[in-house]
Amino acid sequence: MTSSALDLPPSVRIGPGSGGLTVVRVASSRGSAEVYLHGAQITSWVPAGADPVLWLSAASEFAAGSAIRGGVPICFPWFGPLAGVPSAPKHGFARLVDWTLDDVRADGDDVVLVLVLRDSALTRASAWPHRFEARYTITVGTHLTLSLDVANTGTATFTFEEALHTYLSVGDIGATEVRGLDGAPFADQLRDPQAQPGEAGPVRFTAETDRVYLATAAAATVVDGASARSVTIDKLGSRSTVVWNPWQAKAAAMADFGADEWTQMVCVETCNVKTDAVDLAPGSSHTMSVTLSIDQPLPHQPQNRAT
């Protein structure tokens, strides 16, 4: 179904966005959002009466074939570089192609968008030759719920990785901590990609951080001390969580990342990656979802600050 054939509720408009890419704008009594068909990428979510929750780089590219830096990119069907295929796009093809807007509806005071991506000659030529259908459901309101359902429409089992690469806005990364991952084993992508025992207490940030927490279904909470709020990331169907901040040097080296923007963002990603990758039999499907919610004021603030 094309977007022009959809019966849109009054709270939804479709039109040109940044770079001329098609964007779906939601403005309801409970919250607003922007979702690009390019990558099925939500770039903004603002609950009613609150500040923006998602971070978007001012230097982000909005162009066909390029990833949008910020919001919630979809990493699928692999995460990071594809082993043995250096020419394959990092984090897969899902964030680089246009999805089809299949349904838009009001659900009480919330708005629900459904976007679909199916295999094509393009996807099958990208070193992942499998037949699939991915359905991405975005529910916008006081909470933001993102649900990615992947179905195997072929005749052979395939394995895939997936991540909802969520960029969250914070007031100061040095006054931010991530709670809920205590004791979970993690692979430190900067030092040792092999899993090591988990640590006690929250994750705090004093340098570049790139950790893949494995075998954990736990919810996480980003405690944003500088902005006096917290964001809870409650997930289902996910066994991995990535925590990432590029810090100063890496941010400065990235063309689509403002040199000083690293102080105001953190990624807490809902994933199934590495040893948590999903094996999917023909005719089967797998659903991974996450709900973001905000809470303020905070009971206390972390003490360490970025320098």
C-alpha positions as CSV (number, residue, x, y, z in Angstrom):
1,M,0.0,0.0,0.0
2,T,1.3,3.4,-0.9
3,S,1.2,6.3,1.6
4,S,-1.2,8.2,-0.8
5,A,-3.7,5.4,-0.4
6,L,-3.8,5.4,3.4
7,D,-6.6,7.0,5.3
8,L,-4.6,9.3,7.7
9,P,-5.9,10.4,11.1
10,P,-5.9,14.2,11.6
11,S,-2.8,13.9,13.8
12,V,-0.6,12.6,10.9
13,R,0.9,14.3,7.9
14,I,3.2,13.0,5.2
15,G,5.4,15.2,3.2
16,P,9.0,16.2,2.3
17,G,11.5,16.3,5.1
18,S,15.2,17.1,5.4
19,G,17.1,16.4,2.1
20,G,13.7,16.0,0.4
21,L,13.2,12.5,2.0
22,T,9.7,11.6,2.8
23,V,8.8,12.0,6.5
24,V,5.7,11.1,8.5
25,R,4.9,13.7,11.1
26,V,2.8,12.8,14.1
27,A,1.3,15.5,16.4
28,S,-1.2,14.0,18.9
29,S,-2.4,15.1,22.3
30,R,0.1,12.7,23.9
31,G,3.2,13.3,21.9
32,S,4.8,14.2,18.6
33,A,7.2,12.3,16.4
34,E,8.9,12.3,13.0
35,V,9.5,9.1,11.1
36,Y,11.4,8.9,7.7
37,L,10.5,6.2,5.2
38,H,14.3,6.1,4.6
39,G,15.4,3.4,7.0
40,A,12.0,3.4,8.7
41,Q,13.8,5.8,11.0
42,I,12.2,7.7,13.8
43,T,14.2,10.9,14.3
44,S,12.2,12.7,16.9
45,W,9.9,11.8,19.8
46,V,8.6,14.4,22.2
47,P,6.0,13.3,24.8
48,A,3.5,16.0,25.6
49,G,4.8,18.6,28.0
50,A,8.4,17.2,27.9
51,D,11.7,17.9,26.1
52,P,12.8,15.8,23.1
53,V,13.9,12.3,24.2
54,L,15.8,11.3,21.1
55,W,19.1,12.9,20.0
56,L,19.8,13.8,16.3
57,S,23.1,15.2,15.1
58,A,22.9,18.7,13.5
59,A,25.5,17.3,11.0
60,S,23.4,14.3,10.0
61,E,23.1,13.4,6.3
62,F,19.6,13.0,4.9
63,A,20.3,11.4,1.5
64,A,19.5,8.2,-0.4
65,G,22.1,5.5,0.5
66,S,23.3,7.2,3.6
67,A,22.5,6.5,7.3
68,I,20.8,9.1,9.4
69,R,22.9,9.9,12.5
70,G,20.6,9.9,15.4
71,G,17.0,8.9,16.4
72,V,16.6,5.1,16.1
73,P,18.4,3.5,13.2
74,I,17.4,-0.1,12.5
75,C,20.5,-2.4,12.3
76,F,19.5,-5.5,10.3
77,P,20.3,-8.2,9.3
78,W,23.8,-7.9,10.7
79,F,25.4,-5.6,13.4
80,G,28.7,-3.8,12.7
81,P,30.8,-5.1,9.8
82,L,29.7,-8.3,8.1
83,A,32.4,-10.9,8.7
84,G,34.4,-11.8,5.6
85,V,32.6,-9.2,3.4
86,P,34.3,-5.8,3.8
87,S,32.3,-4.3,1.0
88,A,29.0,-4.9,2.8
89,P,27.4,-1.9,4.5
90,K,28.1,-1.6,8.2
91,H,25.0,-2.5,10.3
92,G,23.2,-4.0,7.3
93,F,21.0,-2.6,4.6
94,A,17.8,-1.9,6.5
95,R,18.7,1.7,7.6
96,L,19.9,2.6,4.0
97,V,16.7,1.8,2.0
98,D,13.2,3.0,1.9
99,W,10.5,1.1,3.7
100,T,6.8,1.0,2.7
101,L,4.3,2.7,5.0
102,D,1.7,0.0,5.3
103,D,-0.7,1.3,7.9
104,V,-1.4,4.4,10.0
105,R,-4.1,4.5,12.6
106,A,-5.2,6.1,15.8
107,D,-5.3,3.9,18.9
108,G,-7.1,6.0,21.5
109,D,-4.9,9.0,22.0
110,D,-1.8,7.2,20.6
111,V,-0.8,6.9,16.9
112,V,0.4,3.7,15.3
113,L,2.5,3.5,12.2
114,V,3.4,0.2,10.5
115,L,6.3,0.1,8.0
116,V,7.4,-3.0,5.9
117,L,10.6,-4.1,4.3
118,R,10.7,-7.3,2.1
119,D,13.6,-8.9,0.4
120,S,14.4,-7.7,-3.1
121,A,17.1,-8.0,-5.8
122,L,18.9,-5.3,-4.0
123,T,18.9,-6.9,-0.5
124,R,19.7,-10.4,-2.0
125,A,22.7,-8.9,-3.7
126,S,24.1,-7.5,-0.5
127,A,25.7,-10.7,0.7
128,W,22.6,-11.8,2.6
129,P,20.5,-13.7,0.0
130,H,17.6,-14.7,2.2
131,R,13.9,-14.1,1.8
132,F,12.2,-12.3,4.6
133,E,9.6,-9.8,5.6
134,A,10.3,-7.2,8.4
135,R,7.3,-5.3,9.9
136,Y,8.1,-2.4,12.1
137,T,5.4,-1.0,14.4
138,I,5.9,2.4,16.0
139,T,3.4,3.6,18.7
140,V,3.7,7.2,19.5
141,G,2.2,8.7,22.7
142,T,3.2,9.3,26.3
143,H,5.4,6.3,25.7
144,L,7.2,5.3,22.6
145,T,7.0,1.6,21.6
146,L,9.0,0.2,18.7
147,S,8.4,-3.4,17.6
148,L,10.4,-5.2,14.9
149,D,8.9,-8.5,13.6
150,V,11.1,-10.5,11.2
151,A,9.5,-13.4,9.3
152,N,11.4,-16.1,7.3
153,T,9.5,-16.3,4.0
154,G,12.1,-18.6,2.4
155,T,12.8,-22.4,2.5
156,A,16.0,-22.4,4.6
157,T,16.8,-21.4,8.1
158,F,18.8,-18.1,8.4
159,T,20.6,-16.3,11.2
160,F,20.3,-12.6,11.7
161,E,21.4,-9.9,14.1
162,E,19.3,-6.8,14.9
163,A,19.5,-3.6,16.9
164,L,17.3,-0.6,17.5
165,H,20.2,1.7,17.7
166,T,18.5,4.3,20.1
167,Y,20.2,7.7,20.5
168,L,19.0,9.4,23.7
169,S,19.4,13.1,24.5
170,V,21.1,13.9,27.8
171,G,22.1,17.2,29.4
172,D,25.7,16.1,30.1
173,I,27.2,12.6,29.5
174,G,29.5,13.1,32.5
175,A,26.4,13.4,34.7
176,T,24.7,10.4,33.2
177,E,24.6,6.8,34.2
178,V,22.9,3.7,33.0
179,R,21.3,1.4,35.6
180,G,20.0,-2.1,35.3
181,L,22.9,-3.9,33.7
182,D,24.6,-4.9,36.9
183,G,26.3,-8.2,36.6
184,A,25.6,-8.8,33.0
185,P,28.6,-10.1,31.0
186,F,29.8,-7.7,28.3
187,A,32.2,-7.5,25.4
188,D,34.2,-4.4,25.4
189,Q,34.5,-3.5,21.7
190,L,37.4,-1.1,22.4
191,R,39.6,-3.5,24.3
192,D,38.5,-7.2,24.3
193,P,35.7,-8.4,22.1
194,Q,35.5,-11.6,24.2
195,A,32.8,-11.5,26.9
196,Q,34.0,-10.7,30.4
197,P,32.2,-10.9,33.7
198,G,29.8,-8.1,34.5
199,E,30.4,-5.3,36.9
200,A,28.5,-4.1,39.9
201,G,26.7,-0.8,39.9
202,P,25.6,1.6,37.1
203,V,27.6,2.3,33.9
204,R,29.2,5.7,34.1
205,F,31.1,7.6,31.4
206,T,34.6,9.0,31.6
207,A,35.9,8.0,28.2
208,E,34.8,6.5,24.9
209,T,32.5,3.6,25.7
210,D,31.4,0.7,23.4
211,R,30.0,-2.3,25.3
212,V,27.8,-5.1,24.2
213,Y,26.0,-6.6,27.2
214,L,25.1,-10.2,26.4
215,A,22.4,-12.7,27.7
216,T,20.4,-10.0,29.4
217,A,16.7,-9.3,29.0
218,A,16.8,-6.6,31.7
219,A,15.3,-3.2,31.4
220,A,17.8,-0.3,31.6
221,T,17.3,3.2,32.9
222,V,19.3,6.2,31.7
223,V,19.7,8.6,34.6
224,D,20.2,12.1,33.2
225,G,21.4,14.1,36.1
226,A,22.0,17.4,34.3
227,S,18.4,17.4,32.9
228,A,16.8,16.0,36.1
229,R,15.0,13.1,34.4
230,S,15.4,9.4,33.6
231,V,14.5,7.4,30.6
232,T,13.5,3.7,31.0
233,I,14.2,1.3,28.2
234,D,12.0,-1.8,28.7
235,K,12.5,-4.5,26.1
236,L,11.0,-7.9,25.0
237,G,12.5,-10.5,22.7
238,S,16.0,-9.0,23.2
239,R,19.0,-10.7,24.8
240,S,21.6,-8.0,24.1
241,T,22.0,-4.3,25.1
242,V,24.7,-2.0,23.6
243,V,25.9,1.1,25.4
244,W,27.8,3.6,23.4
245,N,29.3,7.1,23.5
246,P,32.1,8.1,21.0
247,W,33.7,10.7,23.3
248,Q,35.7,13.6,21.9
249,A,38.2,12.1,19.5
250,K,35.9,9.7,17.6
251,A,33.1,12.3,17.4
252,A,35.5,14.8,15.9
253,A,36.6,12.3,13.2
254,M,33.0,11.5,12.1
255,A,31.7,13.7,9.3
256,D,28.1,13.4,10.3
257,F,28.7,14.0,14.0
258,G,29.3,17.5,15.4
259,A,32.6,17.8,17.2
260,D,31.0,18.8,20.6
261,E,27.8,16.8,20.3
262,W,29.1,13.8,22.1
263,T,28.5,15.5,25.5
264,Q,24.7,15.5,24.9
265,M,23.9,11.9,23.8
266,V,24.2,8.3,24.8
267,C,23.1,5.2,22.9
268,V,21.3,2.4,24.8
269,E,20.4,-0.2,22.1
270,T,17.9,-3.0,22.2
271,C,19.6,-5.9,20.3
272,N,20.1,-9.5,19.5
273,V,23.8,-9.6,18.4
274,K,26.9,-11.8,18.6
275,T,26.1,-14.9,20.6
276,D,22.5,-13.7,20.9
277,A,21.9,-13.7,17.2
278,V,18.5,-15.2,16.1
279,D,18.2,-18.5,14.2
280,L,14.9,-18.4,12.3
281,A,13.3,-21.4,10.6
282,P,11.3,-21.2,7.4
283,G,7.7,-20.0,8.1
284,S,8.7,-18.7,11.6
285,S,8.9,-15.1,12.9
286,H,10.7,-13.3,15.7
287,T,9.6,-10.1,17.4
288,M,11.8,-7.7,19.4
289,S,10.3,-4.6,21.0
290,V,11.2,-1.8,23.3
291,T,9.2,0.8,25.1
292,L,10.7,4.1,26.1
293,S,9.2,6.1,29.0
294,I,10.4,9.2,30.9
295,D,10.2,10.0,34.6
296,Q,11.1,13.2,36.4
297,P,12.3,14.6,38.8
298,L,15.1,12.2,39.7
299,P,15.7,11.1,43.3
300,H,19.4,12.1,43.1
301,Q,22.1,13.0,40.5
302,P,25.3,11.2,39.7
303,Q,28.4,13.0,40.7
304,N,31.1,12.4,37.9
305,R,31.2,14.9,35.0
306,A,32.8,14.9,31.6
307,T,36.0,17.0,31.1
